Amino acid sequence: MLYFASFRELLGVGNEDLQIPSGSTVGAVLERIKKVHSELTETEKMLVAVNGSFVESGLLLNDGDVVAFFPPVSGG
């Protein structure tokens, strides 16, 4: 798992290895992240990329996928 911007600052780490059961979806990983890092309260608004491409929560993950979490982007 990779964490960027304010998530990296909040957690104090830029990456970590989490064992995810085979056949898990991105949504299941988000639920796991919330349990491991309770300080990440708005996971439903996170942007998630798998292997460099932004994805939806229903995507099934494969062994070796790199999952990255980005905070919501705002602009003006």
Protein Blocks (a to p, Z undefined) as FASTA:
>chain_A
ZZehjlmmmnopabdcddddehiafklmmmmmmmmmmmlmblmlpccdeehiacdfklcc
dehiacddddddddZZ
